[in-house]
Amino acid sequence: VQLQASGGGLVQPGGSLRLSCAASGSIFSSSTMGWYRQTPGKQRELVAIITSGGTTNYADSVKGRVTISRDNARKTVYLQMSNLRPEDTGVYYCYQVMTSLWGQGTLVTVSS
């Protein structure tokens, strides 16, 4: 099983990005999936999580600006981020709970 994250990049404050995480393997639809981020000098923190049934939960710091979704047919989980702030800068990782597997990370830089 592998997780392949993509979609990071440089964006101005107030801008938007959509991250994607494509999974291999047969258990995707059964597993809770999450997005985490690691910012300089801080521990990796949860950004958003979505259960197999579609229930979502968000960190307080991103509520109202971020939406996590999944497409089980494509075995892909998405993180739509808007109104981005400089403090959102970091490496974003997807995580598959059932396998405890991490993706390789994708860098998001919010800067003018």
Steps between C-alpha positions, in 0.01 A plus 500: 500500500627846412375854542601762243436861598502789254372851447727707721667815384553870556188709548436856614315571825128473437554251220382142460650157439363151466712213622445145382609169643465192285511160664575157369363183652150375562414640842472870417124518520501332841758722664485834670735740322669808637708798402772619735753777469840572643609860528854613588577448867175322575382144526284347232138598563164384378334725243194299403367148505225315316352163595400228259144623538589858418496653847753780520686681774731800480764672708369823645768695314361400159125474562305690239800517264567134428288215367604136496326264261553159350428318176499130574475406132825688437649397836585863557458739791503875443570806710352819359657798671391861456578837656848367569719672756879509543463281808353226280846455348637152553530149368162331470476124543212265437446211738309177474381397844435132428857436386676778697653601168627851423533658160823672399383855568439798280630849577260792530653847518278800564691817433476826312 
